[in-house]
Amino acid sequence: MRWDGVSSSACMIVNRTGIILAKYRLANEAAKAAVAAPGAAPEAALRCWIKLSIGTLKCNVDASICSDPIGMEYGGVIRDENGQFVVVVQGAFAGHFSPLIAEAVGLREVLTWIKDQGTHLVTIEFDGNLLIDALNSDDDIMSSVCIFVNDCKALVRAIYHCSVSFIYRLANSITHSIVRVAGSELGRTV
């Protein structure tokens, strides 16, 4: 694989991803300890993993803009109710994207994959506040991003028991790192 002019073997990507995962686990344990501390702020719970109901999946989604020839990368890290990895979906598109359009396209692609797999009982977490607000709004959106937002709304409705909510950037860092490490191929990969 080639990204930003640097070639990486699959083994190197797996090793880097393993290091990122280890750092994520350490950070998550520290965040859990902070939440459990006396006097902890309620918002602190949004910064660490919260155990899900049995049979529920959690999908953290992220997107980023990168240099040519790839214009944007996206990814979704899907985990089970115990926080164990199930699958990583990632991909990239060539072109020029605004950050909001990149986030909307990335979310649409991950939701499309989830729907195509027949997955249900899934909580989507995303660190794009503007996009989350647009998805949760009943208002018609009139902008260049509206087609993607409307696609995402339709996909969320088509997936049985699917919800989309905000997550802090720090808590979504493992997904961001995986997008950056693995997102060098155009199209979608699992």
ABEGO torsion letter per residue (X at the ends): XBBGGBBBBAAAAAAAAAAAAAAAAAAAAAAAAAAABBGBBAAAAAABBBBBBBGBBBBBBBBBBBBOABABBBBBBBBBAAGBBABBBBBBBBEBBBAAAAAAAAAAAAAAAAAAAGBBGBBBBBABAAAAAAAABABBBBBAAAAAAAAAAAAAAABBGBBBBBBBAAAAAAAAAAAAAAAABBEBBX
